[in-house]
Amino acid sequence: MALIYTHTQPLVLSGNEPLQEVLVLNQAVLDETTGQVLLPQGALVLGSFEMDGPSRTFVTRALSVRGRTIPIAAVSEAVIGDADL
């Protein structure tokens, strides 16, 4: 899933403390078999950037879709350098 950081100020990841953030789904997630939209573009992804050894990952805790909050547990690959969020 491609996520977007929508704030105007740069995202600075420093220190070891988790950084809570809300990211936005850049494109819809579709069912591979039916093509049905599972998550619409623009859905909110709630989570935090957390240390995972020497790198950071984004740990997703919930999705907000059409005003409904859906708990979820997911972890991104390592966020390195000037990652395009």
Buried (B, 14 or more C-beta within 10 A) or exposed (E): BEBBBEEEEEBEBEEEEEBEBBBBBEEBBEEEEEEEEEBEEEBBBBBBBBEBEEEBBBBBBBBBBEEEEEEEEEEBEEBEEEBEB
